[in-house]
Amino acid sequence: MELDVFAAAHRPDWDRLERLVRRRGRLTGAETDELVELYQRVSTHLSVVRSSGQDPVLTGWLSGLVARARAAVTGAHEPAWRDILTFFTRSFPAVLYRLRRWWITASLGTVAFSTAIGVWIATDPAVQSAMGTPDSIRAYVENDFANYYVEHPGASFAAQVWTNNAWAAAQALVFGVFLCLPAVYVLAMNGANLGAAGGLMFAHGKGDVFLGLILPHGLLELTAVFAAAGVGLKLGWTLIAPGPRPRLQALGEEARPAIGVALGLVLVLFISGLIEGFVTGWVHTTWLRIGIGVVAEVLFLTYVYTLGRRAHREGETGDITTRPQTAPVAG
């Protein structure tokens, strides 16, 4: 089937259905009948497009249109809060659990790389000298590293780190589709920066300061970045090795849940941003601020491995759930 020809032939019906759905509360009797007829017709079009497996973007758009049309026809409407609750209790954790091997591998690889960089810098004075003058390094380890967390008001600092981290995570996830390379780059840069900072701090006897300021927010923050990069790696690998599925179909089936992960991680990074903005530099009892970070990390992992595992075993994939194959026809 020539999908472009099929889409061009039926696009007027799709556009007309979309206009009617938007005006669902102000339709005349004739328009209501037209809405029902178009809903049935476009549902059949969706089945044809989906079975072709040629255009996951068009499939996703038509699925959404048919779902909204069905709600208009049947009068059924799920409250928005219920959709949000379902997303955070089933869809989001299920995808993280299903792809856990990807982001756990990303985590372990990045931590190993970061540790190697840190040990290299901490044990090689020549490398330390190449990173700055003795005065600049002394200022960094004795003042600048710790002052970074308190030099701005907590609220604005939390918002800043949240925005930066969410953008980095989104890049690692979405652009990982380009044969995994952007995701690997984000992981390498995060690992190198963390290792460089840790190497300098440990080399000058400030390892306790480093860990005391990194762990509170870094556990959850880095886990979110690793999760995003792991999902991005999965997207890239799907293009490289799609298995028995057509390449575009496989990519579409992985990309739709991946976008959901990106949205969910925004909330996770918001929480880590709050910890960094209001705990890391402002709670002066080391064990307490580290404990807060550990609790946040344990809660997140428990969330993934309980709700996520349960939803995954029940068949939740994180893909679009409301996608009728055909329209019901009254007998």
Secondary structure, DSSP 8 states (H G I E B T S, - for coil): --HHHHHHHHHHHHHHHHHHHHTGGG--HHHHHHHHHHHHHHHHHHHHHHHHTS-HHHHHHHHHHHHHHHHHHH-----HHHHHHHIIIIIHHHHHHHTHHHHHHHHHHHHHHHHHHHHHHHH-HHHHHHTS-HHHHHHIIIIIHHHTTTSS-HHHHHHHHHHHHHHHHHHHHHGGGTTTHHHHHHHHHHHHHHHHHHHHHHHTT-HHHHHHHHHHHHHHHHHHHHHHHHHHHHHHHHHH--TTS-HHHHHHHHHHHHHHHHHHHHHHHHHHHHHIIIIITT---HHHHHHHHHHHHHHHHHHIIIIIHHHHHTT--SS-----SS-----
